[in-house]
Amino acid sequence: MMDDSANGSQALSTRTAGLYGTLQVHYQSLLDRSTPHPGARWTFTGFMLLMFMLRIVLAQGWYIICYALAIYMLNLFLAFLTPKIDPEMAEEIEEAEAAEESGPGLLPTKNDEEFRPFIRRLPEFKFWLNSTKAVLISFVCSFFSFLDIPVYWPILLFYWIFLFVVTMRRQIEHMIKYRYVPFANFGKQRYGSRK
């Protein structure tokens, strides 16, 4: 009798693992197929965000969930705008290496105007994926009444706007100081087309 229950639970766990593996393969396949379509991906995320905001406005609650989502998405956006290697730290490391390697007869190995591609700290696909997950989780959380904590929402809105302005001002100053443009179509030299 004990052997039958042990075999049954083992078979159940094997089936569960197989089902989980199948779901994981389908999920990854869906993500792989969506990769070359950023417009459609962001449209879906925007639609889900609009549905969430509509739910918040109509239900007049869950402002804390909305605020947490806004802060998280601001954090993701800042990571998206920031270079993977901070230019300030890179300059300090280069100066330290140059001081260690300097000596008679050494030739310069770098040019100050060397091309450096902009590599993001958070790639666009991960930015989209994390944003979409956050919106979906927030939408689901808005159906649980114990998460509807009563707050005065204009204070949260004002504080988020203040936080957005301060962090974006600092980020833009950093971009200007280290001369990098995180957007592909702006700030790059364009050449005339051949005919």
Salt bridges, closest charged atoms under 4 A:
ASP86 OD1 - HIS174 NE2 3.12
GLU94 OE2 - LYS110 NZ 3.08
GLU94 OE2 - ARG116 NH2 3.65
GLU124 OE1 - ARG41 NH2 3.10
GLU173 OE2 - ARG169 NE 3.47
